[in-house]
Amino acid sequence: MVARAPRKRMYRTMQGRMVDIEKLRAANESVQAVGNMNVNAKGDVLGAGGQVVMPKEKIIQKYYEQPKGMVSDTPTKGKPMPTPKSEPKQAVQKMTPVAPKKTTAPQPKKVETKVEAEPTPVSTFKPKTETTEKKGIDAALDGLE
């Protein structure tokens, strides 16, 4: 079996031109990337004047050195459990709890509207009143003037 050479990733543009993305990426890896991260296209952190402050390799190495996830509760075989070191006790200051401030939302005002009934004799006439509560924006804006 004969091993083939890896194929280059060639892309055809909308206008029919062939573009080698890997070649284009390699030619522009030292150009500052667009955005507010201050990195170049390769991923190196840039400082003042476009100078490389920290290369991408160190960033990746630092990332993988950091511990991740939760520590398992079960001990591994062959390793002794570390003994906890006693720390000097410090004086604990008592803090008085502060009660949160109570605020009240403005309550909607009740508006009385008079609705007249059909004309009736004067002796039996009683006007009807309805109370309606303001809702939504009207209620919220009612207290502001």
VMD Tcl script that draws the C-alpha trace (Angstrom):
set ca {
  {0.00 0.00 0.00}
  {1.39 3.37 -0.99}
  {0.94 6.33 1.38}
  {-0.52 9.37 -0.29}
  {0.65 12.89 0.37}
  {-1.83 14.93 2.40}
  {-4.18 16.92 0.21}
  {-4.09 20.68 0.40}
  {-7.37 22.29 1.36}
  {-8.29 24.27 -1.71}
  {-11.53 26.22 -1.76}
  {-13.36 27.67 -4.71}
  {-14.69 31.20 -4.19}
  {-17.99 32.45 -5.49}
  {-16.14 34.09 -8.37}
  {-14.48 30.77 -9.31}
  {-11.00 31.46 -7.96}
  {-9.12 28.74 -6.04}
  {-7.84 29.73 -2.59}
  {-5.44 27.75 -0.37}
  {-6.63 28.61 3.15}
  {-3.62 27.01 4.92}
  {-1.18 29.07 2.86}
  {-3.19 32.24 3.50}
  {-3.33 31.50 7.24}
  {0.45 30.86 7.43}
  {1.25 34.08 5.55}
  {-0.80 36.23 7.95}
  {-0.16 34.59 11.33}
  {1.89 37.53 12.64}
  {-0.78 40.13 11.77}
  {-2.75 41.52 14.74}
  {-6.23 40.03 14.90}
  {-9.31 42.22 14.79}
  {-10.95 42.62 18.19}
  {-10.14 43.66 21.71}
  {-8.11 40.62 22.84}
  {-4.67 41.97 21.77}
  {-3.57 38.78 20.03}
  {-2.19 38.03 16.60}
  {-3.75 35.54 14.19}
  {-1.53 32.78 15.58}
  {-2.80 33.34 19.13}
  {0.23 35.02 20.74}
  {-0.58 37.75 23.28}
  {0.65 41.12 22.04}
  {1.83 44.07 24.09}
  {2.54 47.69 23.21}
  {3.69 48.20 19.64}
  {2.62 44.73 18.55}
  {5.46 42.93 20.37}
  {4.78 39.33 21.43}
  {4.44 39.25 25.24}
  {3.50 35.59 25.67}
  {3.59 32.98 22.89}
  {0.67 30.65 22.29}
  {2.66 27.61 23.45}
  {3.11 29.06 26.96}
  {-0.59 29.94 27.17}
  {-1.54 26.35 26.29}
  {1.03 24.93 28.72}
  {-0.25 27.15 31.53}
  {-3.85 26.10 30.75}
  {-3.10 22.39 31.03}
  {-1.06 22.81 34.25}
  {-4.08 24.15 36.12}
  {-6.14 21.52 37.94}
  {-9.60 20.94 36.55}
  {-12.81 19.53 37.87}
  {-13.65 18.12 41.26}
  {-11.21 16.20 43.43}
  {-12.29 12.62 43.96}
  {-13.12 11.59 47.51}
  {-11.66 8.11 47.14}
  {-7.92 7.87 47.84}
  {-5.65 6.45 45.19}
  {-3.67 3.30 46.03}
  {-0.06 3.69 47.07}
  {-0.23 7.35 48.03}
  {-0.53 8.26 51.71}
  {-3.20 10.74 52.67}
  {-1.76 14.14 53.61}
  {-2.34 15.22 57.20}
  {-4.15 18.52 57.59}
  {-2.01 21.26 59.10}
  {-3.50 23.14 61.98}
  {-3.65 26.86 61.36}
  {-3.49 29.39 64.18}
  {-6.94 30.47 65.23}
  {-7.76 34.08 64.56}
  {-10.14 36.21 66.54}
  {-13.57 36.16 64.98}
  {-15.29 39.50 64.86}
  {-19.00 39.49 65.40}
  {-20.88 41.30 62.72}
  {-24.33 42.62 63.27}
  {-26.71 41.78 60.48}
  {-28.05 44.72 58.55}
  {-31.74 44.58 57.76}
  {-32.55 45.27 54.11}
  {-34.38 48.46 53.35}
  {-38.06 47.98 52.77}
  {-39.43 49.61 49.68}
  {-43.00 49.74 48.57}
  {-44.19 49.88 45.03}
  {-46.67 52.63 44.20}
  {-50.20 51.33 44.44}
  {-52.61 52.10 41.62}
  {-55.23 54.66 42.54}
  {-58.88 53.77 42.24}
  {-60.74 56.03 39.90}
  {-64.46 56.52 40.39}
  {-66.46 57.09 37.28}
  {-70.09 58.07 37.34}
  {-72.40 56.28 34.99}
  {-75.83 57.77 34.63}
  {-78.77 55.46 34.29}
  {-81.78 56.00 32.11}
  {-83.93 58.95 33.11}
  {-86.20 57.95 35.93}
  {-88.47 59.91 38.20}
  {-86.57 62.22 40.57}
  {-87.72 60.47 43.72}
  {-86.23 57.04 42.74}
  {-83.05 58.28 41.00}
  {-79.83 56.74 42.35}
  {-76.60 57.32 40.38}
  {-74.48 54.19 39.80}
  {-70.75 54.38 40.49}
  {-68.11 51.96 39.30}
  {-64.56 51.71 40.57}
  {-61.90 50.66 38.09}
  {-58.27 50.05 38.87}
  {-55.61 51.36 36.58}
  {-53.42 48.64 35.13}
  {-50.05 48.42 33.44}
  {-48.28 51.62 32.49}
  {-51.16 53.82 33.64}
  {-50.80 52.47 37.19}
  {-47.01 52.84 37.17}
  {-47.10 56.38 35.85}
  {-49.91 57.46 38.16}
  {-47.63 58.21 41.14}
  {-45.07 60.11 39.02}
  {-45.84 63.75 38.33}
}
mol new
graphics top color blue
foreach p $ca { graphics top sphere $p radius 0.5 }
foreach p [lrange $ca 0 end-1] q [lrange $ca 1 end] { graphics top cylinder $p $q radius 0.2 }
display resetview
